[in-house]
Amino acid sequence: MKRVLIISPYFAPSNAADMHRIRVSLPYFKEFGWDAEIVTVKEIHSDMVKDSLLKETIPEDIKIHEVNAFSKKFTSKIGLGSIALRSLWFYKKYVDQLLSKEKFDLIYFSTTQFPVCILGAHWKKKFHIPYVIDMQDPWHSDYYKNRPKSERPKKYWFSYRLNKTLEPIAMKSVDGIISVSENYIETLKNRYQKIKNIPTSTITFGYFEKDFEVAQKKEIKSFIPKVENIISIAYVGVVGKIMEKSLSLLFSALEQIKINNPQLLSNFYFYFIGTSYAPKGTGQPTVKPIAEAFNVTAFVSEQTDRISYFEALKTILSANALIMPGSSEKSYTASKLYPYVLAKKPLLSIFSKHSSTYHIIKNANCGTLIDIDETLENSTNVITHFLNGLLDQSIKSTTDWNYFENFSAKQLTMKQCEVFNEVIHSKKYN
């Protein structure tokens, strides 16, 4: 059995989006010839929403190592809140000691806390162990470079320069790249000649049916109130500037329906929940301002506070229908697609036709789909038809489950292991 050491600063019970790839893969690694161990940061240093039920989905035989981190209480005073930067020294020290005592065949970085990835080059040089990086998001990106300062994330000046400096260190020695988007891999290949000569694979996130078993068996709170004669349509997840275009298309269409068919719209209410990463009570609304611009706030509510993972599942199971606004970025992928489809609720999605998510929805026939560049007139017609279908209950699930099986956690774990095997079987490591 080959051994892989997985670096994931956030891990259960922290409900961080970037740890779910590993969490749902853990039950299947051994089946494909790999014994996995995790190195994560102690949960006391994570300010993510915690969900103890996440631990119930982790196989009992998985060994989890924990490292320390500098307290955010002190590092935030000098502008360093990132868990990657706070834990970097502790990761180096702990894993150095671990690799001195035990043999691993591969190191796998599966995280969006990218600064820790520079340690791959150090461990490769010192212990001759290859490493693979999972690009769940872009690391160094020019996306915000030419945008107004008001649209840029906080500390953009610092993070842009830090990422530009650190990414080449990790990519210079990396042995394999896994990514949720082919565009991310192409960007790296254009930026670094070496990437063209190593194993790469585009592997989306996968669905994990056990999560729904847990959500349905446990007493978990739903954030959808039951209102008589109102059909609830829900979205649970962060909303940022990158979703402004799809939300504007949605709300402008609702405005047209409000004008032309107010009676129809009065039957519905849209819930946007957990829309900000900010600490509880400090998030700034990103949905309501757009709803206000199109005069549809009477049909829309927004809760910025994040909720736990299983509360999110319970909430989408409690809604009558679901909405997924997508990003204006062509390379954007939506991991939340899979639980939304497994919920077996009517689904309305707005994505760029260049997005992998758009094509998965289209090929799996798992919902009503609108191109983010569609005209207002056509979008209004599609949304009107969707709402009428909810009202007369004519919308039924038509998902092609045989096609959708390609995106199960088991199938996508197998693909990850294929990359691992290709890396360690290269001449360099024979």
C-alpha positions in Angstrom: 0.0 0.0 0.0 1.4 3.4 -1.0 1.3 6.2 1.5 0.2 9.8 0.8 0.5 12.7 3.3 -2.2 15.2 2.7 -1.7 18.9 3.7 -5.0 20.6 4.5 -4.8 23.5 7.0 -8.6 23.5 7.4 -10.3 20.2 8.2 -13.3 18.8 10.0 -15.0 20.1 12.1 -14.2 23.4 10.3 -16.7 23.9 7.5 -14.2 25.3 5.0 -15.1 24.7 1.3 -11.5 23.7 0.4 -11.4 20.7 2.8 -14.4 18.9 1.4 -12.5 17.3 -1.6 -10.3 15.4 0.9 -13.1 14.7 3.4 -15.2 12.8 0.8 -12.2 11.1 -0.7 -10.9 9.5 2.5 -13.3 6.5 2.4 -12.0 5.5 -1.0 -8.2 6.1 -1.1 -7.4 2.6 0.2 -9.6 1.0 -2.5 -7.3 2.5 -5.1 -4.1 1.6 -3.4 -3.3 4.6 -1.2 -3.1 4.9 2.6 -3.8 8.5 3.5 -2.9 10.6 6.5 -3.9 14.2 7.1 -1.8 17.1 8.5 -4.1 19.9 9.6 -4.1 22.9 11.9 -5.6 22.6 15.3 -9.2 23.7 15.2 -8.7 26.2 18.0 -6.8 28.3 15.3 -9.7 28.2 12.8 -12.3 30.9 12.7 -14.5 28.9 10.3 -18.0 27.8 11.3 -17.6 24.4 13.1 -19.8 21.4 12.4 -19.2 18.4 14.7 -21.2 16.2 12.4 -18.5 16.4 9.8 -16.3 14.2 11.9 -18.9 11.4 11.6 -18.1 11.2 7.9 -14.4 10.5 8.5 -13.3 6.9 8.5 -12.2 5.9 12.0 -8.8 4.5 10.8 -7.6 7.7 9.2 -4.7 9.2 11.1 -4.9 13.0 11.6 -1.9 15.0 12.6 -2.4 18.4 14.1 0.0 21.4 14.0 -0.1 24.6 15.8 -0.3 28.2 14.5 0.4 31.6 15.7 -2.6 33.1 17.4 -4.7 35.4 15.1 -5.3 37.6 18.1 -1.7 38.7 17.9 -0.9 38.3 14.2 -3.9 40.3 13.1 -2.3 43.4 14.7 0.3 43.3 11.9 -2.3 42.4 9.2 -1.6 38.6 9.1 -4.8 36.6 9.6 -4.3 33.8 7.0 -4.1 30.4 8.6 -1.6 29.4 6.0 0.9 32.1 7.0 0.2 31.6 10.7 0.9 27.8 10.5 3.7 27.8 8.0 6.6 27.5 10.5 4.7 24.9 12.5 4.0 22.8 9.4 7.7 22.8 8.4 8.8 21.8 11.9 6.2 19.1 12.4 6.4 17.5 9.0 10.2 17.6 9.0 10.1 15.5 12.1 7.4 13.2 10.7 9.3 12.5 7.4 12.5 11.9 9.3 10.8 8.9 11.0 8.3 7.6 8.5 8.3 6.9 4.8 5.6 8.5 2.5 5.5 8.1 -1.3 3.8 11.4 -2.0 2.7 14.7 -0.5 -0.6 16.1 -1.6 -1.6 19.8 -1.0 -5.4 20.0 -1.2 -6.2 23.5 0.0 -6.8 27.1 -1.1 -4.5 28.2 1.7 -1.8 28.2 -1.0 1.3 29.6 0.9 1.8 26.3 2.6 2.4 24.8 -0.8 5.9 26.3 -0.9 6.9 23.7 1.7 6.5 21.1 -1.0 9.8 22.2 -2.6 11.5 22.1 0.8 10.3 18.5 1.6 11.1 17.3 -1.9 14.7 18.6 -1.7 15.2 17.3 1.9 13.4 14.0 1.7 13.1 13.3 -2.1 9.4 13.0 -1.9 7.3 14.2 -4.9 4.3 16.5 -4.4 1.0 17.3 -6.1 -1.0 20.5 -5.8 -4.8 20.6 -6.0 -5.7 24.0 -7.6 -9.2 24.5 -6.3 -9.0 28.2 -7.1 -6.4 30.4 -8.9 -3.4 31.2 -6.7 -1.8 34.2 -8.3 -4.4 36.0 -10.5 -4.7 39.3 -12.3 -8.5 39.2 -12.1 -8.8 42.3 -9.8 -5.7 44.1 -11.1 -7.5 46.5 -13.4 -10.7 46.7 -11.4 -11.7 49.7 -9.2 -10.3 49.6 -5.7 -13.8 49.4 -4.3 -14.2 46.0 -6.0 -10.9 44.6 -4.7 -10.7 42.3 -1.7 -9.3 43.6 1.5 -5.5 43.6 1.7 -5.4 43.1 -2.1 -2.1 45.0 -2.4 -0.3 42.7 0.0 -2.0 39.4 -1.1 -1.3 40.1 -4.8 2.4 40.6 -4.3 2.6 37.7 -1.8 1.0 35.3 -4.3 3.1 36.5 -7.2 6.2 35.8 -5.1 5.2 32.4 -3.6 3.5 30.7 -6.5 6.7 30.3 -8.6 8.5 28.7 -5.6 5.9 26.0 -5.4 5.5 25.5 -9.2 9.2 25.3 -9.9 9.4 21.8 -8.3 5.8 20.5 -8.4 5.4 17.0 -9.8 1.7 17.0 -10.6 -1.3 19.3 -10.8 -4.9 18.5 -10.1 -7.5 21.3 -10.8 -11.2 21.8 -10.7 -10.8 23.8 -14.0 -8.9 23.2 -17.2 -8.5 27.0 -17.4 -6.4 27.0 -14.2 -4.1 24.4 -15.6 -3.7 26.2 -18.9 -2.9 29.4 -17.1 -0.1 27.6 -15.2 1.2 26.0 -18.3 1.5 29.3 -20.0 3.2 30.8 -17.0 5.6 28.0 -16.2 7.3 25.9 -18.8 7.8 23.0 -16.4 4.1 22.4 -15.9 3.9 21.2 -19.5 6.0 18.2 -18.7 4.2 16.9 -15.6 1.0 14.9 -15.0 -2.1 17.2 -14.8 -5.7 16.4 -14.6 -9.0 18.3 -14.4 -11.1 16.8 -11.6 -14.2 18.5 -10.3 -15.5 18.1 -6.8 -17.6 15.0 -6.2 -20.9 14.3 -4.4 -21.0 12.2 -1.3 -24.3 10.6 -0.6 -23.5 9.8 3.0 -23.8 13.5 3.8 -27.5 13.4 3.0 -28.0 10.3 5.1 -26.6 12.2 8.0 -28.6 15.3 7.3 -31.9 13.4 7.1 -31.3 11.3 10.2 -30.2 14.0 12.6 -32.2 16.8 14.2 -30.7 19.8 12.4 -32.0 23.3 12.0 -33.3 24.6 8.7 -33.1 28.3 8.0 -36.2 28.3 5.7 -39.3 29.4 7.6 -42.6 27.8 6.7 -44.9 30.5 5.4 -48.3 29.5 4.3 -49.0 29.8 0.5 -45.4 30.9 -0.2 -43.0 28.8 -2.3 -39.5 29.1 -1.0 -36.5 29.3 -3.4 -33.1 29.1 -1.6 -29.4 29.6 -2.2 -26.9 28.8 0.6 -23.4 30.0 0.1 -21.1 32.9 -0.2 -21.9 35.7 -2.7 -19.2 38.0 -4.0 -18.6 40.5 -6.8 -18.1 37.7 -9.2 -21.8 36.8 -8.9 -23.1 40.3 -9.4 -23.8 39.8 -13.1 -25.9 36.6 -12.6 -27.8 38.2 -9.7 -28.5 41.3 -11.7 -29.9 39.1 -14.5 -32.1 37.3 -12.0 -33.4 40.4 -10.3 -34.0 42.3 -13.5 -36.1 39.4 -14.7 -38.0 39.4 -11.5 -38.6 43.1 -11.9 -40.1 42.5 -15.3 -42.3 39.7 -13.9 -43.3 42.1 -11.0 -44.4 44.6 -13.6 -46.1 42.3 -16.0 -47.4 39.6 -13.7 -47.3 40.7 -10.1 -49.8 37.9 -9.0 -47.3 35.2 -10.1 -44.4 36.7 -8.2 -46.4 37.1 -5.0 -46.3 33.3 -4.6 -42.6 33.2 -4.2 -39.8 34.2 -1.8 -36.0 34.0 -2.4 -33.7 33.2 0.5 -30.0 33.9 0.3 -28.2 32.4 3.3 -24.6 32.5 4.5 -23.5 35.0 1.9 -20.4 36.3 3.6 -17.1 34.8 5.0 -17.0 37.6 7.6 -17.3 36.8 11.3 -20.8 36.5 12.6 -22.7 39.8 12.7 -20.1 41.7 10.6 -20.8 40.6 7.0 -21.8 43.2 4.5 -24.9 42.4 2.3 -24.1 41.7 -1.3 -27.5 40.4 -2.5 -29.9 42.9 -1.1 -28.3 46.0 -2.7 -28.8 44.4 -6.1 -32.4 43.4 -5.2 -32.9 47.0 -4.2 -31.6 48.3 -7.5 -34.3 46.3 -9.3 -37.1 47.0 -6.8 -37.7 43.4 -5.7 -36.7 43.4 -2.1 -40.2 42.4 -1.1 -39.4 39.0 -2.4 -35.8 38.6 -1.3 -34.0 38.2 2.0 -30.3 37.9 2.8 -28.6 36.4 5.8 -24.8 37.1 5.7 -23.9 34.9 8.6 -22.5 31.5 7.6 -24.2 28.3 8.8 -22.8 24.9 9.4 -22.4 22.4 6.6 -25.2 20.1 7.7 -27.5 23.1 8.4 -26.9 24.1 4.8 -27.9 20.6 3.6 -31.0 20.6 5.8 -31.9 24.1 4.5 -31.7 23.1 0.9 -33.7 20.0 1.7 -36.4 22.2 3.3 -36.7 24.6 0.4 -39.3 24.1 -2.3 -36.8 24.9 -5.0 -33.1 26.0 -5.3 -31.3 28.8 -7.2 -27.6 28.8 -8.2 -26.2 32.1 -9.4 -22.8 31.6 -11.1 -19.7 33.7 -11.6 -18.9 35.9 -14.6 -15.5 34.1 -14.6 -15.4 31.4 -17.4 -13.2 29.1 -15.2 -15.6 29.2 -12.2 -16.7 25.8 -10.9 -19.4 25.4 -8.2 -18.8 22.5 -5.7 -22.3 23.2 -4.3 -23.8 21.9 -7.5 -23.7 18.3 -6.3 -25.6 18.6 -3.0 -28.1 20.8 -4.9 -28.7 18.1 -7.4 -28.8 15.3 -4.8 -31.5 17.3 -3.0 -33.8 16.5 -5.9 -35.4 19.9 -5.9 -36.3 22.0 -8.9 -33.1 23.9 -9.7 -32.6 27.2 -11.5 -29.0 28.0 -12.5 -27.3 31.0 -14.1 -23.8 30.3 -15.4 -21.4 31.2 -18.1 -21.7 28.7 -20.9 -17.9 28.4 -20.8 -18.1 27.1 -17.2 -17.7 23.4 -16.5 -20.7 23.7 -14.2 -22.8 24.9 -17.1 -22.0 21.8 -19.1 -22.5 19.4 -16.2 -25.9 20.8 -15.6 -26.8 20.7 -19.3 -25.4 17.2 -19.9 -27.0 15.7 -16.7 -30.3 17.5 -17.5 -30.5 18.4 -13.8 -32.2 21.8 -13.9 -33.3 24.9 -15.7 -30.2 26.6 -17.1 -29.7 30.2 -18.2 -26.5 31.5 -19.9 -25.2 34.5 -17.9 -25.0 36.4 -21.2 -28.6 35.7 -22.1 -30.8 38.6 -23.0 -33.2 40.0 -20.4 -36.2 39.1 -22.5 -35.2 35.4 -22.9 -34.2 35.1 -19.3 -37.5 36.6 -18.1 -39.3 34.0 -20.2 -37.3 31.1 -18.8 -37.7 32.3 -15.2 -41.5 32.9 -15.8 -41.8 29.3 -17.1 -39.8 28.0 -14.1 -42.0 29.8 -11.6 -45.2 28.7 -13.3 -43.9 25.1 -13.2 -43.3 25.4 -9.5 -46.8 26.8 -9.0 -48.6 24.0 -10.8 -46.0 21.4 -9.7 -45.3 20.4 -13.3 -41.5 20.6 -12.8 -40.1 17.2 -12.0 -36.5 15.9 -11.5 -35.1 14.7 -14.9 -31.5 14.2 -13.8 -29.6 11.6 -15.8 -28.2 9.7 -12.8 -26.1 7.4 -15.0 -24.2 10.4 -16.3 -24.1 12.0 -12.9 -22.4 8.9 -11.4 -19.2 10.2 -13.1 -19.1 12.9 -10.4 -19.4 10.6 -7.4 -16.7 11.0 -4.7 -15.5 7.4 -5.4 -15.0 8.0 -9.2 -13.2 11.3 -8.6 -11.0 9.8 -5.9 -10.0 7.1 -8.4 -8.9 9.9 -10.8 -6.8 11.6 -8.1 -5.1 8.3 -7.4 -4.4 7.9 -11.1 -2.4 11.2 -11.0 -0.6 10.0 -7.8 0.4 6.8 -9.6 1.6 8.6 -12.7 3.8 10.9 -10.6 5.5 8.2 -8.5 5.9 5.9 -11.5 7.8 8.5 -13.5 11.5 7.7 -14.2 12.5 10.2 -11.6 11.0 8.3 -8.7 11.5 4.7 -9.9 
